Amino acid sequence: SAMLDADEIEGLIKSIKMIQEKILITNPTTYTEVYYRSRSGFEAGCFYSKGSWACYLKLEQFDNKSYVWMKPEDLNNLYTILEEAKPKM
């Protein structure tokens, strides 16, 4: 599990929206990585390698076994969950 402070939710939502609308539509010529990192080390991001984008959540900053791999379209679900959670914080 990972923890986000209530004041970090909006930043994560904006980052996911930017990744969806501006990053995933590109085809970089070199390895590219974009991510949001919370104060506690939780990460949500994506990287472009070998001709495609891969998206991920990293639950623990110093634990390489804490990755959750996602398809780019899975970001829609995460975005929806965060938008629903925001008013409840």
Summary of the structure (lengths in Angstrom):
residues: 89
radius of gyration: 13.0
end to end distance: 17.7
largest distance: 41.4
contacts: 220
relative contact order: 0.21
helix: 40%
strand: 27%
